[in-house]
Amino acid sequence: ESIKKRDYNDMNKSVGALKRTDDQIYIDTTNLTVDEEFEIVRKIKFDVMEEMQMRKISKEVEAIMLERFGKDSIIALATANDNIPYVRSVDAFYEDSAFYVLTHGLSGKMKQIEQNSTVAISGEWFTAQGKGINLGYFGKEENLRIANKMKQVFSAWIDNGHNNFDDKNTCILCIKLTNGILFSNGTRYDVDFTE
C-alpha cells in the first residue's frame, strides 16, 4: 500500500513528476516470478540491440567519413571472380555513401565487377560492403560533377601522364556502400548506408 502511495505521489508532483514516455517499455510484473521477469527483460534487451545494430547513416558518421575519406585516400578494394578473392589498393574519395575511383574500364577489377558487382572495401578503421558501378567514360557529360571533384581531390597526381583522358575506357568506378563498420575514438558504428 505504501509503494502505491509513493508511486502516485511521484507521478503527480507539480515539479519533476515521473511520466512515462512513448519510447519506454512498460512491464507489469505483478503476477510474474523473478525468472519470468528476467526472461522478458532479456528478450527486450536483445530485440532493442538487434534493432539498433544497423543504424542509418547519421550526421555524426557522415562527418567522420568525410573527415577521414573525403580527400585522396588509399583504400583496399576486394572483388571476386570464380570464388577467388582479389584485393588491391586504390586511390578513392568518399561522398554521399559512396567511394569514387578513377580507373580503366578494361582493368582486372572492372572485368571482375562486371561479372560480380558485390565488392568490399577497407580503409582507416573502416570496412564495408557495396556494389561496384561503372559510371563510364570520365569525360561523359553526366560524369562532369564527379570528374571535376576528382580533378580537385586527385590534383597531386591526376595529370601526371598515367591517365589518358582521350581513351574512352578511362572511367569512374562508383562503390555504392550498403553496410559497414566504422571505429572512431573508441566507438563502433554499425552503419546502414542504404536509403
Phi, psi and chi 1 to 4 in degrees:
 res  aa     phi    psi   chi1   chi2   chi3   chi4
   1 GLU       -  -41.4 -169.1   65.0   35.4      -
   2 SER   -67.5  -30.5   63.7      -      -      -
   3 ILE   -67.4  -43.1  -69.0  175.9      -      -
   4 LYS   -62.5  -40.3  -73.5 -176.9 -179.1 -179.0
   5 LYS   -65.5  -42.5 -175.7  176.7  179.4 -175.2
   6 ARG   -61.3  -45.5 -178.4 -156.1   65.2 -160.9
   7 ASP   -61.3  -43.4  -72.1  -11.2      -      -
   8 TYR   -59.8  -47.5  176.4   83.5      -      -
   9 ASN   -62.6  -41.6  -70.8  -22.4      -      -
  10 ASP   -64.0  -34.9  -76.1  -15.1      -      -
  11 MET   -83.8  -13.8  -69.1 -171.9  -56.1      -
  12 ASN  -118.6   17.0  -68.0  -71.4      -      -
  13 LYS   -66.8  149.3  -65.9 -169.7  -75.1 -172.3
  14 SER   -73.1  -27.3   59.6      -      -      -
  15 VAL  -128.3  130.0  176.4      -      -      -
  16 GLY    72.5   29.6      -      -      -      -
  17 ALA   -66.0  143.9      -      -      -      -
  18 LEU   -76.6  121.0  -64.3  177.1      -      -
  19 LYS  -126.9  141.3  -59.9  -74.9 -177.3 -167.0
  20 ARG   -79.7  134.1 -166.3  177.4  -51.6  155.6
  21 THR  -100.2  165.7   62.1      -      -      -
  22 ASP   -63.6  -28.4  -67.9  -21.7      -      -
  23 ASP   -92.2    0.6   62.2  -16.8      -      -
  24 GLN   -79.7  153.5  -74.0  179.8  -45.0      -
  25 ILE  -109.1  121.5  -60.8  169.7      -      -
  26 TYR   -96.9  129.3  176.0   75.2      -      -
  27 ILE  -124.3  117.2  -55.3  169.4      -      -
  28 ASP   -84.8  108.9 -177.0   -5.9      -      -
  29 THR   -98.8   12.0   60.6      -      -      -
  30 THR   -51.7  -48.2  -54.4      -      -      -
  31 ASN  -109.8   23.0  -62.9  -46.8      -      -
  32 LEU  -105.7  149.4  -61.7  177.1      -      -
  33 THR   -80.8  167.5   66.9      -      -      -
  34 VAL   -61.0  -40.0  171.2      -      -      -
  35 ASP   -64.0  -39.9  -71.8  -20.0      -      -
  36 GLU   -65.9  -41.1  -70.0  169.7  -30.9      -
  37 GLU   -60.2  -46.0  -70.2  174.6   30.4      -
  38 PHE   -59.8  -44.4  175.4   79.0      -      -
  39 GLU   -63.5  -39.6  -85.9  -53.1  -54.3      -
  40 ILE   -64.7  -46.8  -70.7  170.7      -      -
  41 VAL   -64.4  -42.0  171.1      -      -      -
  42 ARG   -60.6  -44.5 -173.5 -175.6   67.2   76.0
  43 LYS   -64.3  -43.5 -178.4  176.9 -179.2  -21.0
  44 ILE   -62.1  -43.4  -69.9  169.7      -      -
  45 LYS   -57.8  -48.1  174.9 -172.9  170.8 -162.9
  46 PHE   -69.2  -35.6  -75.9  108.1      -      -
  47 ASP   -63.1  -44.1  -71.6  -11.2      -      -
  48 VAL   -66.8  -42.5  168.5      -      -      -
  49 MET   -61.9  -42.4  -76.1  175.9   58.1      -
  50 GLU   -63.6  -41.5 -172.9  174.5  -74.4      -
  51 GLU   -63.9  -37.6 -175.5  178.6  -55.7      -
  52 MET   -82.8  -14.9  -67.9  178.1   65.1      -
  53 GLN   -51.6  -50.7 -170.3   70.4   24.4      -
  54 MET  -107.8  108.9  -70.7  -62.4  -82.3      -
  55 ARG  -100.3  140.7  -67.8  177.4  -91.9 -176.6
  56 LYS   -59.5  153.0  -68.0  -74.7 -175.0 -172.8
  57 ILE   -59.7  126.9 -172.4  162.8      -      -
  58 SER  -100.0  169.3   66.7      -      -      -
  59 LYS   -60.5  -36.9  -72.0 -178.7 -177.7  177.8
  60 GLU   -63.7  -47.7  178.7 -176.2   12.1      -
  61 VAL   -64.9  -43.1  168.4      -      -      -
  62 GLU   -59.8  -40.8 -177.9   69.6    4.2      -
  63 ALA   -64.5  -40.7      -      -      -      -
  64 ILE   -65.1  -44.4  -64.5  166.2      -      -
  65 MET   -62.0  -44.0  -68.8  -66.0  -67.1      -
  66 LEU   -66.4  -40.5  -74.4  170.4      -      -
  67 GLU   -64.0  -41.7  178.8 -176.0  -19.4      -
  68 ARG   -81.4  -39.8 -155.3  174.7  -77.6  177.9
  69 PHE  -124.5    4.0  -59.5  111.1      -      -
  70 GLY   -79.4   19.3      -      -      -      -
  71 LYS  -137.7 -179.8   57.0 -173.7 -178.7  -74.2
  72 ASP   -57.1  114.2 -170.2   -2.3      -      -
  73 SER  -132.0  142.5  -54.5      -      -      -
  74 ILE   -94.0  122.7  -58.1  -64.8      -      -
  75 ILE  -125.7  157.1   60.9  169.6      -      -
  76 ALA   -90.0  130.5      -      -      -      -
  77 LEU  -115.8  123.1  169.2   62.9      -      -
  78 ALA  -110.0  132.4      -      -      -      -
  79 THR  -126.5  174.7   56.8      -      -      -
  80 ALA  -141.5  145.0      -      -      -      -
  81 ASN  -143.2  124.1 -172.5   28.6      -      -
  82 ASP    51.7   44.7  -66.0  -31.5      -      -
  83 ASN    63.0   18.5  -68.6  -38.3      -      -
  84 ILE  -110.9  121.4  -60.2  170.8      -      -
  85 PRO   -79.6  145.9   25.0  -28.5      -      -
  86 TYR  -130.4  133.8  -63.9   85.7      -      -
  87 VAL  -129.7  138.0 -178.9      -      -      -
  88 ARG  -146.7  157.0   81.2  -80.3  -67.8  147.3
  89 SER   -87.5  138.7  -63.7      -      -      -
  90 VAL  -136.1  150.5  -64.8      -      -      -
  91 ASP   -78.8  133.1  -86.0  -70.2      -      -
  92 ALA  -151.9  165.5      -      -      -      -
  93 PHE  -138.8  153.7   72.2   89.1      -      -
  94 TYR  -101.8  140.4  173.2   84.2      -      -
  95 GLU  -162.6  131.3  178.4 -179.0  -83.1      -
  96 ASP    48.8   56.9  -65.3  -31.8      -      -
  97 SER    64.8   25.5  -60.0      -      -      -
  98 ALA  -148.2  153.7      -      -      -      -
  99 PHE  -106.6  147.7  -81.0   88.2      -      -
 100 TYR  -122.4  134.6  -66.9   91.0      -      -
 101 VAL  -130.2  134.6  177.5      -      -      -
 102 LEU   -89.4  126.0  177.6   61.8      -      -
 103 THR  -152.0 -170.2 -170.1      -      -      -
 104 HIS  -115.6  132.5 -164.2  -88.9      -      -
 105 GLY   -62.1  -19.3      -      -      -      -
 106 LEU  -101.9    9.2  -59.1  178.2      -      -
 107 SER   -69.7  160.9   65.9      -      -      -
 108 GLY   -56.9  -42.7      -      -      -      -
 109 LYS   -63.1  -39.5   65.8 -179.7  160.9  -72.1
 110 MET   -71.3  -35.5  -65.3  -52.6  -71.2      -
 111 LYS   -64.8  -40.2  -71.4  177.8 -178.8  177.9
 112 GLN   -67.1  -42.0  -68.7  159.2    5.0      -
 113 ILE   -65.6  -33.7  -71.9  169.4      -      -
 114 GLU   -61.9  -35.8 -172.9  177.1  -50.1      -
 115 GLN   -82.0  -34.7  -62.7  -61.1  -46.6      -
 116 ASN  -148.9  103.5  177.3    3.0      -      -
 117 SER   -78.2   -6.6   64.9      -      -      -
 118 THR   -73.7  124.1  -59.1      -      -      -
 119 VAL  -131.0  167.5  -61.1      -      -      -
 120 ALA  -134.0  151.0      -      -      -      -
 121 ILE  -133.0  161.1   64.6  161.8      -      -
 122 SER  -147.0  136.2  178.4      -      -      -
 123 GLY  -144.3 -159.0      -      -      -      -
 124 GLU   -59.6  101.6 -178.0 -174.5  -17.4      -
 125 TRP    53.7   40.0  -65.6  100.3      -      -
 126 PHE  -150.5  133.7  176.3   67.6      -      -
 127 THR  -133.5  149.3   58.6      -      -      -
 128 ALA  -159.7  162.8      -      -      -      -
 129 GLN  -115.4  159.3  -67.9   77.0   45.6      -
 130 GLY  -174.6 -166.6      -      -      -      -
 131 LYS  -117.9  131.3  -64.7  -72.0  178.8 -169.5
 132 GLY   -86.2  127.7      -      -      -      -
 133 ILE  -127.0  122.7  -56.6  162.3      -      -
 134 ASN   -81.5  110.2 -175.9  -15.5      -      -
 135 LEU   -79.5   -5.4  -62.6 -178.5      -      -
 136 GLY    90.3 -166.5      -      -      -      -
 137 TYR   -53.3  132.8  176.1   49.5      -      -
 138 PHE   -52.2  -37.1  178.2   86.2      -      -
 139 GLY   -88.6    3.8      -      -      -      -
 140 LYS   -64.0  144.8  -83.9 -163.2  -37.5 -169.2
 141 GLU   -53.0  -45.4 -178.3   70.7   28.6      -
 142 GLU   -69.3  -12.5   52.0  -93.0   38.5      -
 143 ASN   -98.5    4.4  -72.7  -23.1      -      -
 144 LEU   -55.7  -46.1 -176.0   61.1      -      -
 145 ARG   -62.7  -48.3 -171.5 -173.7   69.1   77.3
 146 ILE   -68.1  -39.3  -68.9  -64.3      -      -
 147 ALA   -61.1  -43.0      -      -      -      -
 148 ASN   -64.6  -39.0  -75.1  -24.8      -      -
 149 LYS   -64.7  -40.3  178.2   89.7 -177.3 -117.9
 150 MET   -61.1  -43.2  -75.5 -175.3  154.5      -
 151 LYS   -58.7  -36.9  -72.2  177.0 -175.7  177.1
 152 GLN   -74.3  -51.9  176.9 -171.5    1.0      -
 153 VAL   -67.7  -39.8  172.2      -      -      -
 154 PHE   -98.0   23.7  -60.8  148.4      -      -
 155 SER   -57.9  -27.9   63.0      -      -      -
 156 ALA   -66.6  -23.5      -      -      -      -
 157 TRP  -139.3  -10.6   57.5  -95.2      -      -
 158 ILE   -60.6  -30.7 -163.3  165.2      -      -
 159 ASP  -106.3   28.5  -72.2  -37.9      -      -
 160 ASN   -84.4    7.4   68.1    0.7      -      -
 161 GLY    97.2  -11.8      -      -      -      -
 162 HIS   -71.7  -32.1  176.5   74.9      -      -
 163 ASN  -100.6  137.0  -59.4  -63.7      -      -
 164 ASN  -109.3  100.2  177.8   -2.5      -      -
 165 PHE   -77.3   -4.6  -65.3  107.4      -      -
 166 ASP   -85.2  -18.0  -66.7  -33.0      -      -
 167 ASP   -79.3  120.3 -177.3  -12.1      -      -
 168 LYS   -65.4  -11.7  -60.1  -70.0 -174.6 -162.9
 169 ASN   -87.0   -6.0  -72.9  -53.8      -      -
 170 THR   -73.7  111.6  -60.7      -      -      -
 171 CYS  -130.8  172.6   65.6      -      -      -
 172 ILE  -109.9  124.5  -61.1  172.8      -      -
 173 LEU   -97.3  123.8  167.6   61.6      -      -
 174 CYS  -102.9  125.0  170.8      -      -      -
 175 ILE  -104.1   96.3  -57.5  163.9      -      -
 176 LYS   -80.7  112.8 -171.3   70.9  176.0  154.4
 177 LEU   -73.7  144.9  -57.0  176.6      -      -
 178 THR  -110.4  -47.8   53.3      -      -      -
 179 ASN  -152.9  157.5   60.8  -69.9      -      -
 180 GLY  -165.9  174.0      -      -      -      -
 181 ILE  -126.5  125.4  -60.8  170.4      -      -
 182 LEU  -121.8  134.1  172.0   67.9      -      -
 183 PHE  -112.8  134.4  -69.6   92.8      -      -
 184 SER  -151.5  124.2 -178.9      -      -      -
 185 ASN    49.7   45.4  -64.2  -40.2      -      -
 186 GLY    80.4    2.4      -      -      -      -
 187 THR  -108.3  135.6  -59.5      -      -      -
 188 ARG   -99.2  131.0  173.0 -176.5  168.7  142.3
 189 TYR  -116.9  117.6  -60.6   88.7      -      -
 190 ASP   -93.0  114.2  -67.6  -88.2      -      -
 191 VAL  -115.7  132.4 -173.3      -      -      -
 192 ASP   -99.3  110.6  178.3   -5.5      -      -
 193 PHE   -89.0   -5.7  -73.6   94.4      -      -
 194 THR   -72.9  154.8   60.2      -      -      -
 195 GLU   -96.2      -  -62.0  173.0  -35.6      -
